[in-house]
Amino acid sequence: MRGTKGAVPPPADQDTRERLLTEAAQLFASRGLARVTVRDICRAAHANVAAINYHFHGKRGLYEAVVQSAIDSMQTTTATIIEAGQGQPPEQRLTTFIAIFLQRVTVPDNWIHQLMVRELNEPTPALDLVVRQVMEPRMTYLGGVIAELLGCRPDDPRVRRSVTSVQLQCLAAIDRRLPLHSVPTTPAAIADLADHIARFSIGGITGLRAPAPRRSPTRPGTRRAPRARPARRPLRP
């Protein structure tokens, strides 16, 4: 990510920079990078059109600064999840992971979640940074918890599939495009949803502990029936 280096800008400049970041975050999240213009941002931030070049070296630099701000916030969420789960059994750590994640993403007007969804649907080069700095560490932690529940190594294929299942349940539960439910907004409703996803997930994960028995082609003590040979064609004279 690029940033503005050098001396600390005077308060007036710093205030302009923060307004640009704030307004750009909302606009980028709601419309996407390509559909937001420099004039749109400056108009919303009550700033001169040259301010973006001055502070961020252009719209791309401003977008990178917005994404970095989102990454910093998401890393704080991951740290909170890990800290809250310290010393707890894996069942409680999984429940804590789900509860904190849902609490953060269901905050009204959550531009960070909106921006990340847009990045997944309309990826820019910034997505690689989000994956490396946020998604991979968070999924590695979740995979470790699930591996404990399964009693297996973190690289077991069941772990990866279970991580995907848990994450998709959380994302589907807060997707306002789905008509089957309403997104929870109160702390009690969010807690109930987190508890449901955790119980459902723990039940499914623990059900995967024993490997599925291999299907034997024959029962013990029985012989395979010999394969029928194809009939020979009679020789022509």
C-alpha positions in Angstrom: 0.0 0.0 0.0 1.2 3.5 -0.7 1.0 6.2 1.9 1.9 9.8 2.4 5.4 10.1 3.9 7.2 13.0 5.4 6.3 15.6 8.0 2.9 15.4 9.8 0.5 17.6 7.9 -1.1 20.6 9.6 -4.4 20.1 11.4 -6.4 21.5 8.5 -4.8 19.1 6.0 -5.2 16.2 8.4 -8.9 17.0 8.8 -9.3 17.1 5.0 -7.4 13.7 4.7 -9.7 12.1 7.2 -12.8 13.4 5.5 -11.6 12.0 2.2 -11.0 8.6 3.7 -14.4 8.6 5.4 -16.4 9.6 2.4 -14.4 7.5 0.0 -14.9 4.4 2.2 -18.7 4.8 2.0 -18.7 5.5 -1.7 -16.3 2.7 -2.7 -18.3 0.2 -0.5 -21.6 1.1 -2.1 -20.6 1.6 -5.7 -17.2 0.0 -6.2 -13.8 1.5 -7.3 -14.6 1.9 -11.0 -18.0 3.7 -10.5 -16.7 6.3 -8.1 -15.0 9.4 -9.5 -12.6 11.8 -7.9 -15.3 14.6 -8.1 -17.8 12.3 -6.3 -15.4 11.9 -3.4 -14.3 15.5 -3.2 -17.9 16.7 -3.4 -18.9 14.5 -0.5 -15.9 15.4 1.6 -16.2 19.2 0.8 -12.6 19.2 -0.5 -10.8 20.6 -3.5 -10.5 18.2 -6.4 -6.7 18.4 -6.1 -6.9 17.2 -2.5 -6.8 13.5 -3.5 -3.7 13.8 -5.5 -2.1 15.9 -2.7 -2.9 13.3 0.1 -3.0 10.0 -1.8 -1.4 10.4 -5.2 -4.7 9.7 -7.0 -7.8 7.7 -6.7 -6.0 4.4 -6.7 -3.9 5.5 -3.7 -7.0 6.6 -1.9 -8.6 3.2 -2.5 -5.5 1.5 -1.2 -5.7 3.6 2.0 -9.3 2.7 2.5 -8.6 -1.0 2.1 -5.7 -0.7 4.5 -8.0 0.9 7.0 -10.4 -2.0 6.6 -7.5 -4.5 7.0 -6.4 -2.9 10.2 -10.0 -3.1 11.6 -10.4 -6.8 10.6 -7.0 -7.7 12.1 -8.2 -6.1 15.4 -11.3 -8.4 15.2 -9.1 -11.5 14.6 -7.0 -10.5 17.6 -10.1 -10.0 19.7 -11.4 -13.5 18.7 -8.1 -15.2 19.6 -7.7 -13.4 22.9 -11.3 -14.1 23.9 -10.8 -17.8 23.2 -7.6 -18.3 25.2 -7.8 -21.2 27.6 -11.2 -22.3 26.4 -12.1 -25.7 25.0 -12.4 -25.9 21.2 -16.3 -25.9 21.3 -16.2 -22.6 23.2 -13.6 -21.1 20.9 -15.6 -21.9 17.9 -18.7 -20.4 19.5 -16.7 -17.3 20.4 -15.3 -17.0 16.9 -18.8 -17.1 15.4 -20.3 -14.7 18.0 -17.6 -12.0 17.6 -17.6 -12.2 13.8 -21.4 -11.8 13.7 -21.3 -8.9 16.1 -18.8 -7.0 14.0 -20.4 -7.6 10.6 -23.9 -6.8 11.6 -23.0 -3.3 12.8 -25.4 -0.9 10.9 -23.8 0.7 7.8 -20.8 -1.6 8.0 -18.8 -0.3 5.0 -16.0 -2.8 5.7 -18.1 -5.9 5.2 -19.8 -4.2 2.2 -16.4 -3.4 0.7 -15.1 -6.9 1.2 -18.1 -8.5 -0.5 -17.6 -6.1 -3.4 -13.9 -7.1 -3.6 -14.9 -10.7 -3.8 -17.4 -10.0 -6.6 -15.3 -7.4 -8.4 -11.7 -8.1 -7.4 -8.9 -5.5 -7.6 -5.2 -6.0 -6.8 -6.0 -5.1 -3.2 -7.8 -8.4 -2.7 -4.5 -10.3 -2.6 -3.5 -8.1 0.4 -6.8 -8.8 2.2 -6.3 -12.6 1.6 -2.7 -12.6 3.0 -3.2 -10.3 5.9 -6.7 -11.1 7.1 -8.4 -14.2 5.5 -5.5 -16.6 5.7 -4.5 -15.9 9.4 -8.2 -16.0 10.4 -9.0 -19.2 8.6 -5.7 -20.8 9.9 -6.9 -20.0 13.5 -10.4 -21.4 12.7 -8.8 -24.5 11.1 -6.8 -25.1 14.2 -9.9 -25.0 16.4 -11.8 -27.4 14.1 -8.8 -29.8 13.9 -9.0 -30.1 17.7 -12.7 -30.9 17.5 -11.9 -33.5 14.9 -8.8 -34.8 16.6 -6.8 -34.7 13.4 -4.1 -32.7 11.8 -4.9 -29.1 10.5 -4.1 -30.2 6.9 -6.8 -32.9 7.0 -9.3 -32.3 4.1 -12.2 -32.5 6.6 -10.8 -29.4 8.3 -10.7 -27.3 5.1 -14.3 -28.3 4.3 -15.5 -27.6 7.8 -13.9 -24.2 7.8 -15.7 -23.4 4.6 -19.0 -24.6 6.0 -18.8 -22.5 9.1 -17.8 -19.4 7.2 -20.5 -19.8 4.6 -23.2 -20.2 7.3 -22.1 -16.9 8.9 -22.1 -15.1 5.6 -25.4 -16.5 4.5 -27.0 -15.5 7.8 -26.2 -11.8 7.2 -26.9 -11.7 3.5 -29.8 -9.3 3.0 -30.3 -10.5 -0.5 -31.7 -13.8 0.8 -35.5 -13.6 1.2 -35.8 -16.5 3.7 -34.8 -14.6 6.8 -34.2 -11.2 8.3 -30.7 -10.1 9.3 -30.5 -9.9 13.1 -30.0 -6.4 14.5 -30.3 -6.7 18.3 -27.7 -8.2 20.5 -30.1 -10.9 21.7 -30.9 -11.9 18.1 -27.3 -12.0 17.1 -26.4 -14.1 20.1 -29.2 -16.6 19.3 -28.0 -16.8 15.7 -24.4 -17.4 16.8 -25.5 -20.1 19.2 -27.5 -21.8 16.5 -24.6 -21.8 14.0 -22.2 -23.0 16.6 -24.4 -25.9 17.8 -25.2 -26.9 14.2 -21.5 -26.7 13.2 -20.2 -28.6 16.3 -22.7 -31.3 15.7 -21.7 -31.7 12.1 -18.0 -31.5 12.8 -18.0 -34.0 15.6 -20.0 -36.3 13.3 -17.0 -36.4 11.0 -14.6 -37.7 13.6 -14.8 -41.3 12.6 -13.8 -42.0 9.0 -16.5 -43.4 6.9 -16.2 -47.2 6.5 -15.0 -48.4 3.2 -17.5 -50.3 1.2 -16.3 -53.9 0.6 -17.3 -55.5 -2.7 -17.9 -58.8 -0.9 -18.9 -59.9 2.5 -16.4 -61.7 4.7 -16.3 -65.5 4.1 -17.8 -65.2 0.6 -16.1 -65.7 -2.7 -16.5 -63.5 -5.7 -18.5 -65.0 -8.5 -16.3 -65.7 -11.5 -16.7 -63.3 -14.3 -18.6 -64.7 -17.2 -16.5 -65.1 -20.3 -17.9 -63.7 -23.5 -19.2 -66.4 -25.9 -16.9 -67.3 -28.7 -18.1 -66.6 -32.2 -18.2 -69.7 -34.4 -15.4 -69.9 -37.0 -16.5 -69.2 -40.5 -15.7 -72.0 -43.1 
